[in-house]
Amino acid sequence: MKSLADVRLYGIVDLGYTDASRAPFVAGQLVDGGAEVLQLRAKNAPVELVRDLALAIHPITSAAGVPLIINDHPALLRETPAEGTHVGQDDMSVEEAREAAGRPCIVGKSTHSPVQAASAESEGADYIGFGPIFATPTKPGRPAVGLGNIAAVYDAVTIPIFCIGGIKRDNLSEVLAAGAKRIVMVSGWLQAADITAAVREIRGIVRSV
C-alpha cells in the first residue's frame, strides 16, 4: 500500500459528478491514470449505498496499492476493508473518527486555514485537505482560501497537505508555483472525456515539479 508521504495525486469518486452505477468503473479509470489515494464521497447518499460502493471499489484500489478513503462515515470501516476515513472541519474530531472506525486507519481532515491545519495535526490527523484554493461548487458558500495561504500552511504543519478546490488543468501551474506538492482534482477529472488520460497528464505535470 502506498505511503502518504510518497503520494502526490488524490482522486475522488464523487457521486455529485458520477452516477453510483458507474462509480467502480470511474474508480478504475482514476487508478489506471495514476491517482495514488482514492476517496469515495457520496454526500446525502444512504449509508448502505456508500458501504456497497466501498466494497465494490476496494478490490480495484487494493490491487493497485492505492488506499481507499471513505468520506464522512468512519463507522463503515467496521464493515469494509477501506484503509481510511475523511472528516470535515465541522464534523468530528480525529479521535472520534478513529473510535468510530474501531481499528487503526488513516484519518484525514478538511482544513481552511493554517490555524485549522495545525489543529488537525495536533489532533493526530494523518493528512489534511487544504482549501478550497479556488471557489468550487463542491463547497458551496465556502470562500476560497487563495493561493497566498499555501506557503503558510506548509509552514504550519509537517503532515501531508493535499490542496483541493477548483484545481483544474488551466490553473494547476499557479497552484504548484505557490508551493503545493500534493493536489486533489475532482471535476477536472470526473468530467473529462477520458478520465485515465486526464489523470495521466496531471500526474506528469505534478511529478515533474
Secondary structure in CASP SS format (residue, H / E / C, confidence):
PFRMAT SS
TARGET T0000
AUTHOR 0000-0000-0000
METHOD secondary structure of the structure
MODEL  1
M C 1.00
K C 1.00
S C 1.00
L H 1.00
A H 1.00
D H 1.00
V C 1.00
R C 1.00
L E 1.00
Y E 1.00
G E 1.00
I E 1.00
V E 1.00
D E 1.00
L C 1.00
G C 1.00
Y C 1.00
T C 1.00
D C 1.00
A H 1.00
S H 1.00
R H 1.00
A H 1.00
P H 1.00
F H 1.00
V H 1.00
A H 1.00
G H 1.00
Q H 1.00
L H 1.00
V H 1.00
D H 1.00
G H 1.00
G C 1.00
A C 1.00
E C 1.00
V E 1.00
L E 1.00
Q E 1.00
L E 1.00
R E 1.00
A C 1.00
K C 1.00
N C 1.00
A C 1.00
P C 1.00
V H 1.00
E H 1.00
L H 1.00
V H 1.00
R H 1.00
D H 1.00
L H 1.00
A H 1.00
L H 1.00
A H 1.00
I H 1.00
H H 1.00
P H 1.00
I H 1.00
T H 1.00
S H 1.00
A H 1.00
A C 1.00
G C 1.00
V C 1.00
P C 1.00
L E 1.00
I E 1.00
I E 1.00
N E 1.00
D C 1.00
H C 1.00
P H 1.00
A H 1.00
L H 1.00
L H 1.00
R H 1.00
E C 1.00
T C 1.00
P C 1.00
A C 1.00
E C 1.00
G E 1.00
T E 1.00
H E 1.00
V E 1.00
G C 1.00
Q C 1.00
D C 1.00
D C 1.00
M C 1.00
S C 1.00
V H 1.00
E H 1.00
E H 1.00
A H 1.00
R H 1.00
E H 1.00
A H 1.00
A H 1.00
G C 1.00
R C 1.00
P C 1.00
C C 1.00
I E 1.00
V E 1.00
G E 1.00
K E 1.00
S E 1.00
T E 1.00
H C 1.00
S C 1.00
P H 1.00
V H 1.00
Q H 1.00
A H 1.00
A H 1.00
S H 1.00
A H 1.00
E H 1.00
S H 1.00
E H 1.00
G C 1.00
A C 1.00
D C 1.00
Y E 1.00
I E 1.00
G E 1.00
F E 1.00
G C 1.00
P C 1.00
I C 1.00
F C 1.00
A C 1.00
T C 1.00
P C 1.00
T C 1.00
K C 1.00
P C 1.00
G C 1.00
R C 1.00
P C 1.00
A C 1.00
V C 1.00
G C 1.00
L C 1.00
G C 1.00
N H 1.00
I H 1.00
A H 1.00
A H 1.00
V H 1.00
Y H 1.00
D H 1.00
A H 1.00
V C 1.00
T C 1.00
I C 1.00
P C 1.00
I E 1.00
F E 1.00
C E 1.00
I C 1.00
G C 1.00
G C 1.00
I C 1.00
K C 1.00
R C 1.00
D C 1.00
N C 1.00
L H 1.00
S H 1.00
E H 1.00
V H 1.00
L H 1.00
A H 1.00
A C 1.00
G C 1.00
A C 1.00
K C 1.00
R C 1.00
I E 1.00
V E 1.00
M E 1.00
V C 1.00
S H 1.00
G H 1.00
W H 1.00
L H 1.00
Q C 1.00
A C 1.00
A C 1.00
D C 1.00
I H 1.00
T H 1.00
A H 1.00
A H 1.00
V H 1.00
R H 1.00
E H 1.00
I H 1.00
R H 1.00
G H 1.00
I H 1.00
V H 1.00
R H 1.00
S H 1.00
V C 1.00
END
